[in-house]
Amino acid sequence: MRPNCRHALLAFCLLLLASAVGAFAQTTQPEPAATPPPADDGEVIKVESRLIVIPAAVTDAAGEPVKGLDKTSFRVLEDGKLQTVEAVSSADQVPLEIALLFDVSATTSPMYKFQQETAAKFLEQVMRPEDRAAVFSIGDSPLMVHGRDSAAASAAAVKSIQPTKQYTAFYDTVAAAVDYLKRNAPETSRRVVVVISDGEDTNSDRIAKSIQDLYRTIGSKIDRIDSKTLRKMTADARDSAAKRERARVLKILQDADTVFYSINPAGSSYQLNTISVFGQQNMETFASDTGGTAFLPKFQPIDTKDELANGLNMKRNAQVLDRIFTQLGNELRSQYLVQFYSDGDFPKGSFVKLNVSLTQPAGRTMRARQGYFVK
């Protein structure tokens, strides 16, 4: 083939190849670009709510349990704001968990055996097969006499407690009992602390430490302080520590959704000294703020020189104490758990005031907790 023809053929082939490549490029579609994520046009707002449980006991004019109430029967204000009641559980639907605390100090000894027998009978009468009770003694340190058990076993444990001449660690024992219920009682149960004591505290750790710190601060100067002044300084240190303990233990009760009840066997004699008065005030504060009751019976003296009078007064006192335990049992049987969800923006650890009332209060009495601490 001549050179000129060879060159013409090569040029023609190159032209065909270029045309094919161009056609391929025109028919092949490029891959679509990835779709960009939508632009964030605002913050994501997370709203948290807390389930608040309010134990509330409702009785009629005769002190008998009021049954059949539902969520329309209760009105709840949280920090003054009306809340929606989500659910109400009655005593029949919720098992009962009791921590019974028995004072073994000499201050409650005149009617000791009598109190034991009545407390044991109370457990046997108020507890159902699904209910449980734990028994503690209030002595120089917290002591669990018997762990959570049936009515019969718990009643036997109460009868086995022996009185002593020990000091009393009232605050520490209440705190230990509440902690025990919090760790061992089912979440859905009604938690109750029942205390038979005068509420006096002479040996809780923080009380003893406050007095020890005072003496450590005084040091060698203690020999130059007269006894009256030293007693005053000791009493002031003890009272200041006791006020702090009252606030601490109340918070423990509130945090554990536990209702506090007490029976002061000292009766009207509690007014004999400032420690006794403060002890009764302790129990009244705990009961009022958690929705319980602090009973202060009017017992007659049973340790006089007149044996006949002592015997008659013992019978009268037995009737009084029996009525108190009957009323306590009625309150426990009339207890409801009122529940609502709070979305209030309260600082952690702050106290939020509650106001619970009945929509139809006529002829009825209700006791309910007065607030809660934000967890």
C-alpha positions as CSV (number, residue, x, y, z in Angstrom):
1,M,0.0,0.0,0.0
2,R,1.2,3.5,-0.8
3,P,2.2,5.8,2.0
4,N,-0.5,8.3,1.2
5,C,-3.2,5.6,1.4
6,R,-1.7,4.2,4.7
7,H,-1.9,7.7,6.2
8,A,-5.4,8.2,5.0
9,L,-6.6,4.9,6.5
10,L,-4.9,5.7,9.9
11,A,-6.6,9.1,10.0
12,F,-10.0,7.5,9.3
13,C,-9.6,4.9,12.1
14,L,-8.6,7.6,14.6
15,L,-11.7,9.6,13.6
16,L,-14.0,6.6,14.2
17,L,-12.4,5.9,17.7
18,A,-12.9,9.5,18.7
19,S,-16.5,9.4,17.7
20,A,-17.1,6.3,19.7
21,V,-15.5,7.7,22.9
22,G,-17.6,10.9,22.5
23,A,-20.8,8.9,22.1
24,F,-20.0,6.8,25.2
25,A,-19.3,9.9,27.2
26,Q,-22.6,11.4,26.3
27,T,-24.7,8.3,27.1
28,T,-23.0,7.5,30.5
29,Q,-24.8,9.3,33.5
30,P,-22.6,10.4,36.4
31,E,-23.4,9.0,39.9
32,P,-25.8,11.3,41.9
33,A,-24.2,13.3,44.6
34,A,-25.0,12.2,48.2
35,T,-27.9,14.0,49.7
36,P,-26.7,16.4,52.4
37,P,-28.3,15.9,55.9
38,P,-31.1,18.3,56.7
39,A,-30.0,21.5,58.4
40,D,-30.7,21.6,62.2
41,D,-33.1,24.4,62.6
42,G,-33.3,24.4,66.4
43,E,-32.3,22.7,69.7
44,V,-33.7,19.3,70.8
45,I,-35.5,20.0,74.1
46,K,-35.6,17.1,76.5
47,V,-38.3,17.2,79.2
48,E,-37.9,14.9,82.2
49,S,-40.6,14.1,84.7
50,R,-40.5,12.4,88.0
51,L,-43.0,10.0,89.5
52,I,-44.1,11.4,92.9
53,V,-45.8,9.0,95.3
54,I,-47.8,10.5,98.2
55,P,-49.0,8.2,101.0
56,A,-52.4,9.5,102.2
57,A,-54.6,8.0,104.9
58,V,-58.3,8.8,104.8
59,T,-60.7,8.0,107.7
60,D,-64.3,9.0,108.6
61,A,-65.6,10.8,111.6
62,A,-65.5,7.5,113.6
63,G,-61.9,6.9,112.7
64,E,-62.8,4.0,110.3
65,P,-61.1,3.6,107.0
66,V,-62.7,5.3,104.0
67,K,-62.5,2.9,101.1
68,G,-63.4,3.0,97.4
69,L,-61.6,6.3,96.5
70,D,-60.0,6.8,93.1
71,K,-57.9,9.5,91.4
72,T,-60.9,11.8,91.1
73,S,-61.1,11.9,94.9
74,F,-57.8,13.7,95.4
75,R,-56.5,17.1,94.5
76,V,-52.7,17.7,94.5
77,L,-50.9,21.0,94.4
78,E,-47.1,21.0,93.9
79,D,-45.5,24.3,94.8
80,G,-49.0,25.8,94.4
81,K,-49.5,24.4,90.9
82,L,-52.4,21.9,90.3
83,Q,-51.2,18.5,89.2
84,T,-52.9,15.7,87.3
85,V,-53.3,12.6,89.4
86,E,-52.2,9.7,87.3
87,A,-53.1,6.8,89.6
88,V,-54.3,5.9,93.1
89,S,-53.6,2.5,94.8
90,S,-55.6,1.5,97.9
91,A,-54.3,-0.4,100.9
92,D,-55.9,-3.5,99.6
93,Q,-53.8,-3.4,96.5
94,V,-50.4,-2.6,98.0
95,P,-48.5,-4.8,100.5
96,L,-47.4,-3.2,103.8
97,E,-43.8,-3.0,105.0
98,I,-43.4,-2.1,108.7
99,A,-40.3,-1.3,110.7
100,L,-41.3,-1.4,114.4
101,L,-38.8,0.4,116.7
102,F,-39.0,-0.4,120.4
103,D,-37.2,1.7,123.0
104,V,-35.3,-0.4,125.5
105,S,-34.0,2.4,127.7
106,A,-35.0,2.9,131.3
107,T,-37.2,6.0,130.4
108,T,-39.9,3.7,129.1
109,S,-39.7,0.8,131.6
110,P,-42.8,1.3,133.9
111,M,-45.1,-0.1,131.3
112,Y,-42.6,-2.1,129.3
113,K,-44.2,-5.5,129.3
114,F,-47.6,-4.1,128.6
115,Q,-46.3,-2.1,125.6
116,Q,-44.6,-5.2,124.2
117,E,-47.8,-7.3,124.4
118,T,-49.9,-4.6,122.8
119,A,-47.4,-4.0,120.0
120,A,-47.2,-7.7,119.2
121,K,-51.0,-7.9,119.1
122,F,-51.1,-4.9,116.8
123,L,-48.8,-6.6,114.3
124,E,-50.9,-9.8,114.3
125,Q,-54.1,-7.8,113.8
126,V,-53.0,-5.3,111.1
127,M,-50.7,-7.5,108.9
128,R,-52.0,-9.7,106.1
129,P,-50.2,-12.8,104.7
130,E,-48.4,-10.7,102.1
131,D,-47.3,-8.0,104.5
132,R,-43.9,-8.0,106.3
133,A,-42.4,-6.4,109.4
134,A,-38.9,-5.9,110.7
135,V,-38.2,-5.2,114.4
136,F,-35.5,-2.9,115.8
137,S,-34.6,-1.9,119.4
138,I,-33.6,1.7,120.3
139,G,-30.6,1.3,122.6
140,D,-27.1,2.7,122.7
141,S,-26.8,1.8,119.0
142,P,-29.2,0.6,116.3
143,L,-30.0,-3.1,116.5
144,M,-32.2,-5.1,114.2
145,V,-33.8,-7.7,116.4
146,H,-35.5,-9.6,113.5
147,G,-35.5,-9.0,109.8
148,R,-38.6,-8.6,107.7
149,D,-40.9,-11.5,108.3
150,S,-44.5,-12.6,108.8
151,A,-46.8,-11.2,111.5
152,A,-46.4,-14.2,113.9
153,A,-42.6,-14.2,113.7
154,S,-42.4,-10.4,114.1
155,A,-44.8,-10.5,117.1
156,A,-42.6,-13.1,118.7
157,A,-39.5,-11.0,118.1
158,V,-41.2,-8.0,119.8
159,K,-42.0,-10.1,122.9
160,S,-38.4,-11.3,123.1
161,I,-36.8,-7.8,123.5
162,Q,-35.4,-7.2,127.0
163,P,-35.3,-3.7,128.7
164,T,-31.9,-2.2,129.5
165,K,-30.4,0.8,131.2
166,Q,-28.7,1.9,127.9
167,Y,-28.5,5.3,126.4
168,T,-30.6,5.8,123.3
169,A,-29.5,6.4,119.7
170,F,-33.0,7.5,118.5
171,Y,-31.9,9.3,115.3
172,D,-29.5,6.6,114.2
173,T,-32.1,3.8,114.8
174,V,-34.8,5.6,112.8
175,A,-32.3,6.2,110.0
176,A,-31.1,2.6,110.0
177,A,-34.7,1.3,109.9
178,V,-35.6,3.5,107.0
179,D,-32.5,2.5,105.1
180,Y,-33.4,-1.2,105.7
181,L,-36.9,-0.7,104.3
182,K,-35.5,1.2,101.3
183,R,-33.1,-1.6,100.5
184,N,-35.3,-4.6,101.2
185,A,-38.9,-3.7,100.8
186,P,-40.4,-4.0,97.3
187,E,-40.7,-0.8,95.3
188,T,-44.5,-1.0,95.1
189,S,-45.0,-1.5,98.9
190,R,-46.2,1.0,101.5
191,R,-43.4,1.7,103.9
192,V,-44.2,2.6,107.5
193,V,-42.0,3.2,110.6
194,V,-43.8,2.7,113.9
195,V,-41.9,3.9,117.0
196,I,-42.6,3.2,120.6
197,S,-40.3,5.7,122.4
198,D,-40.2,9.1,124.0
199,G,-38.0,10.4,121.1
200,E,-35.1,11.3,123.3
201,D,-31.6,10.9,121.9
202,T,-28.5,10.6,124.1
203,N,-26.2,8.5,122.0
204,S,-26.5,8.9,118.2
205,D,-23.1,9.3,116.6
206,R,-23.5,12.9,115.5
207,I,-24.8,13.9,119.0
208,A,-21.9,12.2,120.7
209,K,-19.4,13.7,118.3
210,S,-20.7,17.2,118.8
211,I,-20.1,16.9,122.6
212,Q,-16.7,15.3,122.0
213,D,-15.7,18.2,119.7
214,L,-16.8,20.7,122.3
215,Y,-14.6,19.1,125.0
216,R,-11.7,18.8,122.5
217,T,-12.1,22.5,121.7
218,I,-12.1,23.4,125.4
219,G,-9.1,21.2,126.1
220,S,-7.1,21.9,129.2
221,K,-9.3,25.0,130.0
222,I,-12.0,22.7,131.2
223,D,-10.6,22.8,134.7
224,R,-11.2,26.5,134.8
225,I,-14.9,26.3,133.8
226,D,-17.5,25.9,136.6
227,S,-19.8,23.0,136.4
228,K,-22.9,25.0,135.7
229,T,-21.3,26.8,132.7
230,L,-20.0,23.4,131.4
231,R,-23.4,21.9,131.6
232,K,-24.9,24.8,129.7
233,M,-22.2,24.5,127.0
234,T,-22.8,20.8,126.7
235,A,-26.5,21.2,126.5
236,D,-26.2,23.9,123.8
237,A,-23.8,21.6,121.7
238,R,-26.2,18.7,122.1
239,D,-29.3,20.8,121.1
240,S,-27.6,22.2,118.0
241,A,-26.6,18.7,116.9
242,A,-30.1,17.4,117.6
243,K,-31.7,20.1,115.4
244,R,-29.4,19.1,112.6
245,E,-30.2,15.5,113.1
246,R,-33.9,16.2,113.1
247,A,-33.6,17.8,109.6
248,R,-31.3,15.0,108.4
249,V,-33.5,12.1,109.5
250,L,-36.7,13.9,108.1
251,K,-35.0,14.1,104.7
252,I,-34.2,10.4,104.9
253,L,-37.8,9.6,105.7
254,Q,-39.1,11.8,102.8
255,D,-36.6,10.3,100.3
256,A,-37.7,6.8,101.1
257,D,-41.4,7.6,100.8
258,T,-41.8,6.3,104.4
259,V,-44.6,7.3,106.8
260,F,-43.7,7.8,110.4
261,Y,-46.0,6.9,113.4
262,S,-45.0,7.1,117.1
263,I,-46.5,6.3,120.5
264,N,-44.9,8.1,123.4
265,P,-45.2,5.9,126.5
266,A,-44.1,8.8,128.7
267,G,-47.5,10.3,128.4
268,S,-48.0,13.7,129.9
269,S,-44.8,13.4,132.0
270,Y,-42.8,14.2,128.8
271,Q,-43.0,17.9,129.8
272,L,-40.8,17.3,132.8
273,N,-37.6,18.4,131.0
274,T,-36.5,20.1,127.8
275,I,-34.9,16.9,126.4
276,S,-38.3,15.1,126.7
277,V,-40.1,18.0,125.1
278,F,-37.7,18.1,122.2
279,G,-38.1,14.3,121.8
280,Q,-41.8,14.6,121.4
281,Q,-41.4,17.5,119.0
282,N,-39.1,15.2,116.9
283,M,-41.8,12.6,116.5
284,E,-44.5,15.2,115.8
285,T,-42.4,16.7,113.1
286,F,-41.6,13.4,111.5
287,A,-45.2,12.3,111.6
288,S,-46.8,15.5,110.4
289,D,-44.4,15.9,107.4
290,T,-44.7,12.3,106.2
291,G,-48.4,11.9,106.7
292,G,-48.4,9.9,109.9
293,T,-49.4,10.5,113.5
294,A,-47.5,11.1,116.8
295,F,-49.7,9.6,119.5
296,L,-49.3,11.1,123.0
297,P,-51.5,9.0,125.4
298,K,-52.6,10.2,128.8
299,F,-51.4,7.4,130.9
300,Q,-52.1,7.2,134.6
301,P,-49.3,6.5,137.1
302,I,-48.7,2.8,137.9
303,D,-45.7,3.1,140.2
304,T,-47.3,4.8,143.2
305,K,-47.4,3.5,146.8
306,D,-51.1,2.6,146.4
307,E,-51.0,-0.9,144.8
308,L,-54.8,-0.9,144.3
309,A,-54.6,2.4,142.4
310,N,-51.7,1.0,140.3
311,G,-53.7,-2.0,139.3
312,L,-56.7,0.1,138.2
313,N,-54.5,2.5,136.3
314,M,-52.8,-0.4,134.6
315,K,-56.2,-1.5,133.2
316,R,-57.1,2.1,132.2
317,N,-53.7,2.5,130.4
318,A,-54.3,-0.9,128.7
319,Q,-57.5,0.4,127.2
320,V,-55.9,3.7,126.1
321,L,-53.0,1.9,124.4
322,D,-55.3,-0.6,122.8
323,R,-57.4,2.3,121.3
324,I,-54.3,3.9,120.0
325,F,-53.1,0.8,118.2
326,T,-56.7,0.3,116.8
327,Q,-56.6,3.8,115.4
328,L,-53.1,3.2,114.0
329,G,-54.4,0.0,112.3
330,N,-57.3,1.9,110.8
331,E,-55.0,4.5,109.4
332,L,-52.8,1.9,107.8
333,R,-55.8,0.1,106.3
334,S,-57.1,3.4,105.0
335,Q,-53.9,4.4,103.3
336,Y,-53.7,5.3,99.6
337,L,-50.8,5.9,97.3
338,V,-51.5,9.0,95.2
339,Q,-49.2,9.3,92.2
340,F,-48.5,12.1,89.8
341,Y,-45.7,13.0,87.4
342,S,-43.9,16.2,88.1
343,D,-42.1,18.2,85.4
344,G,-41.3,21.1,87.7
345,D,-37.9,22.6,87.2
346,F,-36.7,22.4,90.8
347,P,-33.0,22.4,91.9
348,K,-31.7,19.0,92.9
349,G,-31.9,18.5,96.7
350,S,-34.5,21.3,97.2
351,F,-37.6,20.7,99.2
352,V,-40.9,21.0,97.2
353,K,-44.0,21.6,99.1
354,L,-47.1,19.5,98.5
355,N,-50.7,20.2,99.3
356,V,-53.1,17.2,99.1
357,S,-56.8,17.5,99.7
358,L,-60.0,15.6,99.1
359,T,-62.4,16.7,96.4
360,Q,-65.2,15.7,98.8
361,P,-63.8,16.3,102.3
362,A,-67.1,16.4,104.3
363,G,-66.9,14.1,107.4
364,R,-63.4,12.8,106.4
365,T,-59.9,13.3,107.8
366,M,-56.8,12.9,105.6
367,R,-53.2,12.8,106.5
368,A,-50.6,13.0,103.7
369,R,-47.0,13.9,103.3
370,Q,-46.3,17.6,103.1
371,G,-43.5,17.6,100.5
372,Y,-40.5,15.9,99.0
373,F,-36.8,16.5,98.3
374,V,-35.8,16.5,94.7
375,K,-33.5,13.5,94.0
